[in-house]
């Protein structure tokens, strides 16, 4: 399985936890943005630690949303 992360910009508060966990995947200014790819377990951890659930993960094979 491989996850594709996106950011719900309306929910993101720019706290930066995602960037702290995966700086190769996320960059944060006022809002987070996806700049790369990373391991599924790391993406899931970042998504779960986002205080506003602004990180959306989709399964690249099925197109199904897996988080939140």
Backbone as ProteinMPNN parsed JSONL, in Angstrom:
{"seq_chain_A": "XXXXXXXXXXXXXXXXXXXXXXXXXXXXXXXXXXXXXXXXXXXXXXXXXXXXXXXXXXXXXXXXXXXX", "coords_chain_A": {"N_chain_A": [[0.854, -1.177, 0.0], [0.421, 2.277, -0.605], [0.443, 5.551, 0.509], [-1.032, 8.671, -0.367], [-0.529, 11.884, 0.563], [-2.505, 14.775, 1.289], [-3.334, 18.191, 1.994], [-5.851, 19.633, 3.917], [-6.544, 22.711, 3.5], [-8.322, 24.477, 4.69], [-8.593, 23.516, 7.224], [-6.052, 23.399, 8.328], [-3.823, 24.73, 10.73], [-1.225, 25.429, 10.73], [0.612, 24.48, 12.642], [2.849, 22.766, 12.559], [3.674, 20.209, 13.386], [3.642, 18.064, 11.6], [5.728, 18.695, 9.832], [7.862, 18.583, 11.593], [7.954, 15.843, 12.077], [8.193, 14.698, 9.487], [10.118, 16.174, 7.572], [10.885, 15.937, 4.939], [8.583, 15.569, 3.591], [6.596, 17.413, 4.334], [6.133, 20.962, 4.398], [5.906, 23.926, 6.248], [4.438, 27.042, 6.379], [2.351, 29.512, 6.704], [0.455, 27.644, 6.399], [0.43, 24.096, 6.071], [2.094, 22.27, 3.457], [2.433, 19.766, 0.946], [5.49, 18.461, -0.033], [6.879, 16.302, -0.867], [7.395, 12.722, -0.753], [6.812, 9.964, 1.517], [7.308, 7.307, 3.96], [4.59, 5.037, 4.518], [3.915, 4.447, 7.231], [5.029, 6.619, 8.593], [3.616, 8.741, 7.431], [1.031, 8.152, 8.305], [1.386, 8.429, 11.063], [2.005, 11.182, 11.224], [-0.406, 12.243, 10.262], [-2.184, 11.381, 12.232], [-1.225, 12.786, 14.419], [-1.748, 15.392, 13.803], [-3.347, 18.221, 14.991], [-5.756, 19.172, 13.978], [-6.696, 17.39, 12.153], [-5.956, 17.851, 9.486], [-4.442, 16.595, 7.595], [-4.938, 14.537, 4.958], [-5.111, 11.226, 3.947], [-4.81, 9.112, 1.167], [-5.257, 5.981, -0.368], [-3.062, 4.974, -2.809], [-3.488, 2.965, -4.67], [-6.21, 2.224, -4.657], [-7.592, 4.598, -4.471], [-9.069, 5.196, -2.333], [-9.97, 6.969, 0.597], [-8.04, 6.82, 3.48], [-7.469, 8.037, 5.852], [-8.496, 11.054, 7.477]], "CA_chain_A": [[0.0, 0.0, 0.0], [1.153, 3.527, -0.624], [-0.461, 6.649, 0.801], [-0.825, 9.982, -0.964], [-1.012, 12.893, 1.5], [-2.925, 16.109, 0.87], [-3.638, 19.057, 3.136], [-7.103, 20.389, 3.92], [-6.069, 24.049, 3.858], [-9.304, 25.116, 5.547], [-8.44, 22.992, 8.583], [-4.67, 23.519, 8.796], [-3.49, 25.916, 11.523], [0.204, 25.686, 10.575], [1.336, 24.178, 13.877], [4.162, 22.275, 12.164], [4.016, 18.869, 13.87], [3.897, 17.21, 10.441], [7.056, 19.026, 9.334], [8.824, 18.066, 12.569], [8.038, 14.393, 11.896], [8.591, 14.339, 8.116], [10.487, 17.393, 6.849], [11.028, 15.642, 3.518], [7.234, 15.464, 3.024], [5.778, 18.596, 4.632], [6.723, 22.261, 4.696], [4.869, 24.741, 6.871], [4.559, 28.483, 6.543], [1.067, 29.763, 7.362], [-0.294, 26.398, 6.228], [1.28, 23.008, 5.592], [1.951, 21.823, 2.077], [3.152, 18.533, 0.651], [6.618, 18.73, -0.924], [7.545, 15.053, -1.225], [6.74, 11.482, -0.343], [7.423, 9.341, 2.67], [6.803, 5.975, 4.285], [3.198, 5.01, 4.968], [3.794, 4.516, 8.69], [5.323, 7.996, 8.977], [2.501, 9.581, 7.007], [-0.091, 7.884, 9.201], [1.722, 9.041, 12.357], [1.85, 12.632, 11.075], [-1.835, 12.527, 10.14], [-2.821, 11.169, 13.543], [-0.763, 13.799, 15.371], [-2.234, 16.711, 13.404], [-4.41, 18.575, 15.939], [-7.012, 19.516, 13.31], [-6.941, 16.359, 11.133], [-5.845, 18.513, 8.184], [-3.732, 15.721, 6.662], [-5.808, 13.512, 4.397], [-4.346, 10.179, 3.275], [-5.553, 8.327, 0.193], [-4.544, 4.813, -0.877], [-2.747, 5.248, -4.213], [-3.99, 1.883, -5.53], [-7.681, 2.175, -4.723], [-8.17, 5.934, -4.451], [-9.902, 5.28, -1.138], [-9.43, 7.744, 1.714], [-7.757, 5.939, 4.616], [-7.426, 8.862, 7.072], [-9.242, 10.634, 8.671]], "C_chain_A": [[0.895, 1.234, 0.0], [0.166, 4.67, -0.455], [-0.04, 7.921, 0.076], [-1.39, 11.006, 0.02], [-1.462, 14.165, 0.783], [-3.262, 16.891, 2.13], [-4.99, 19.72, 2.914], [-6.745, 21.786, 4.431], [-7.044, 24.802, 4.757], [-9.196, 24.683, 6.998], [-7.06, 23.252, 9.175], [-4.453, 24.837, 9.554], [-1.986, 26.218, 11.498], [1.035, 25.405, 11.801], [2.714, 23.584, 13.605], [4.553, 20.906, 12.676], [4.369, 17.943, 12.713], [5.306, 17.445, 9.897], [8.135, 18.533, 10.29], [9.035, 16.568, 12.383], [8.608, 14.005, 10.54], [8.956, 15.585, 7.311], [10.691, 17.173, 5.351], [9.674, 15.576, 2.8], [6.447, 16.76, 3.178], [6.637, 19.83, 4.863], [5.594, 23.129, 5.233], [5.296, 26.197, 6.911], [3.314, 28.876, 7.335], [0.216, 28.501, 7.368], [0.689, 25.345, 5.734], [1.054, 22.776, 4.105], [2.835, 20.596, 1.877], [4.24, 18.848, -0.361], [7.321, 17.454, -1.376], [6.731, 13.851, -0.796], [7.483, 10.894, 0.847], [6.803, 7.989, 2.935], [5.38, 6.047, 4.844], [3.064, 5.145, 6.474], [4.083, 5.922, 9.206], [4.204, 8.95, 8.606], [1.297, 9.397, 7.928], [0.159, 8.501, 10.573], [1.533, 10.559, 12.298], [0.368, 13.013, 11.006], [-2.535, 12.396, 11.486], [-2.42, 12.233, 14.553], [-1.196, 15.216, 15.001], [-3.422, 17.089, 14.289], [-5.759, 18.891, 15.284], [-7.403, 18.511, 12.226], [-6.91, 16.946, 9.725], [-5.102, 17.666, 7.152], [-4.673, 14.601, 6.246], [-4.927, 12.513, 3.651], [-5.258, 9.349, 2.394], [-4.668, 7.17, -0.256], [-4.312, 5.011, -2.379], [-3.284, 4.175, -5.158], [-5.493, 1.955, -5.734], [-8.329, 3.541, -4.839], [-9.045, 6.172, -3.234], [-9.215, 6.09, -0.046], [-9.255, 6.806, 2.901], [-7.631, 6.707, 5.937], [-7.774, 10.291, 6.691], [-10.499, 9.873, 8.316]], "O_chain_A": [[1.997, 1.215, 0.549], [-0.826, 4.757, -1.18], [1.147, 8.208, -0.073], [-2.591, 11.006, 0.288], [-0.861, 14.572, -0.211], [-3.45, 16.313, 3.201], [-5.243, 20.296, 1.857], [-6.654, 22.013, 5.637], [-6.627, 25.681, 5.512], [-9.649, 25.389, 7.899], [-6.914, 23.317, 10.396], [-4.843, 25.908, 9.09], [-1.527, 27.148, 12.161], [2.075, 26.035, 11.991], [3.658, 23.866, 14.344], [5.676, 20.467, 12.425], [5.286, 17.13, 12.824], [5.999, 16.492, 9.541], [9.206, 18.112, 9.852], [10.154, 16.074, 12.514], [9.42, 13.083, 10.449], [8.181, 16.009, 6.453], [10.67, 18.131, 4.579], [9.614, 15.532, 1.571], [5.719, 17.163, 2.271], [7.72, 19.756, 5.443], [4.469, 23.078, 4.738], [6.37, 26.537, 7.408], [3.239, 28.594, 8.531], [-0.636, 28.316, 8.237], [1.666, 25.667, 5.058], [-0.021, 23.045, 3.569], [3.848, 20.421, 2.554], [3.971, 19.426, -1.414], [8.254, 17.511, -2.177], [5.537, 13.953, -0.515], [8.618, 11.269, 1.145], [5.886, 7.566, 2.231], [5.02, 6.991, 5.547], [2.197, 5.875, 6.955], [3.447, 6.371, 10.16], [3.877, 9.859, 9.368], [0.626, 10.365, 8.286], [-0.764, 9.041, 11.183], [0.966, 11.151, 13.216], [-0.056, 13.991, 11.622], [-3.385, 13.217, 11.831], [-3.196, 12.55, 15.454], [-1.03, 16.141, 15.796], [-4.408, 16.353, 14.335], [-6.79, 18.88, 15.956], [-8.34, 18.754, 11.465], [-7.727, 16.59, 8.876], [-5.127, 17.981, 5.962], [-5.143, 13.822, 7.076], [-4.099, 12.9, 2.826], [-6.339, 8.934, 2.811], [-3.474, 7.351, -0.497], [-5.267, 5.196, -3.134], [-3.512, 4.454, -6.335], [-5.99, 1.771, -6.845], [-9.483, 3.648, -5.255], [-9.685, 7.216, -3.112], [-8.023, 5.919, 0.207], [-10.181, 6.091, 3.287], [-7.681, 6.11, 7.013], [-7.356, 10.718, 5.615], [-11.237, 9.45, 9.206]]}, "name": "protein", "num_of_chains": 1, "seq": "XXXXXXXXXXXXXXXXXXXXXXXXXXXXXXXXXXXXXXXXXXXXXXXXXXXXXXXXXXXXXXXXXXXX"}
